[in-house]
């Protein structure tokens, strides 16, 4: 029900814009988030937009990643600037009704996309 796109290969310092498009329902009453995962590691929090509109970012990404939501169909966007190789990984979009203290936890979400690969070369 969530379809990610926009991943790819980019050089360090470059930018990418990821999209998360709801496919069967608008998810306009759910909290939505981005997580990323690299092989052998747990899925980690990137950014979230709660249903009240508040935005949350991983501390190390503040000022470089920007979350927004808009057309078409309540698509969620993640603008990623000044990318470094550390940002490489599979990025997943997630949605759910999440209690506040679980905003940054993957287990708080129950809808997931298939992921989109981001590779940042040095």
LINVENHU-V99450 format. One record per helix or strand. SS is the DSSP state (A for helix, B for strand). FROM is the first residue (numbers start at 1). TO is the last residue. If there is no record, write none. Layout:
ss->(SS & SS)
from->(FROM & FROM)
to->(TO & TO)
//
This chain:
ss->(B & B & B & B & B & B & A & B & B & B & A & B & A & A & B & B)
from->(2 & 8 & 16 & 31 & 44 & 55 & 59 & 62 & 65 & 75 & 85 & 89 & 100 & 106 & 111 & 116)
to->(5 & 11 & 22 & 37 & 49 & 57 & 61 & 62 & 70 & 80 & 87 & 96 & 102 & 108 & 112 & 121)
//
